[in-house]
Amino acid sequence: MITMNMRPVLVLIGVIVAFLGFGWLMQGVGILPGSFMSGSQFWAMVGGLTFLIGVAIVATSFRKGK
């Protein structure tokens, strides 16, 4: 069960994970150039999945307990 004290920590973790995933996604599709990840389909997929995991963590942290 998620307690009220854990909620801000989970939101912060979810936002950080989503932010990293979004960055990887943008590098993978070539919008953010300048690294070995730029233009790589692998990093686009990993970034998209990581972004969705971060969003899921944030969404789960806002669910009300029973």
Phi and psi in degrees as a GROMACS rama.xvg file:
@    title "Ramachandran Plot"
@    xaxis  label "Phi"
@    yaxis  label "Psi"
@TYPE xy
-90.8139  121.056  ILE-2
-88.3202  165.824  THR-3
-62.4503  -30.1282  MET-4
-73.1384  -27.4104  ASN-5
-82.8195  -23.2903  MET-6
-57.2781  -49.2046  ARG-7
-62.9527  -33.6847  PRO-8
-67.5068  -44.1644  VAL-9
-65.0476  -38.6328  LEU-10
-62.6564  -45.0966  VAL-11
-61.8499  -44.6142  LEU-12
-62.3969  -44.4997  ILE-13
-62.62  -40.4952  GLY-14
-65.9598  -41.9856  VAL-15
-63.9309  -45.2795  ILE-16
-62.3849  -43.8833  VAL-17
-64.0652  -40.5323  ALA-18
-63.0111  -44.9749  PHE-19
-62.1249  -44.3335  LEU-20
-61.9654  -39.9269  GLY-21
-64.6599  -40.9321  PHE-22
-62.1095  -44.8967  GLY-23
-63.3077  -40.3475  TRP-24
-61.8641  -46.7349  LEU-25
-65.039  -35.6135  MET-26
-69.6954  -39.9952  GLN-27
-63.3357  -36.0431  GLY-28
-88.4967  -2.17985  VAL-29
92.2775  8.67264  GLY-30
-76.6408  -37.3748  ILE-31
-105.911  95.2353  LEU-32
-82.353  171.363  PRO-33
109.942  10.5911  GLY-34
-140.161  173.589  SER-35
-66.4463  -15.862  PHE-36
-83.6441  -14.3967  MET-37
-62.211  127.358  SER-38
74.5079  15.2141  GLY-39
-99.7356  122.612  SER-40
-61.7964  -34.3029  GLN-41
-58.6728  -47.709  PHE-42
-71.7863  -27.2806  TRP-43
-65.3015  -43.0517  ALA-44
-70.2362  -44.4091  MET-45
-62.4683  -42.0426  VAL-46
-63.1864  -43.0746  GLY-47
-63.0846  -42.842  GLY-48
-65.715  -42.8485  LEU-49
-63.9991  -40.3398  THR-50
-59.8321  -45.3067  PHE-51
-64.6214  -36.8892  LEU-52
-64.0586  -42.6339  ILE-53
-61.696  -43.1159  GLY-54
-63.4607  -39.5865  VAL-55
-64.5117  -38.1501  ALA-56
-63.4532  -44.3998  ILE-57
-63.699  -45.8891  VAL-58
-62.9269  -40.7526  ALA-59
-66.3747  -34.103  THR-60
-69.1336  -22.3012  SER-61
-91.191  -7.11246  PHE-62
-67.9444  141.986  ARG-63
-82.2032  138.946  LYS-64
-73.0956  165.168  GLY-65
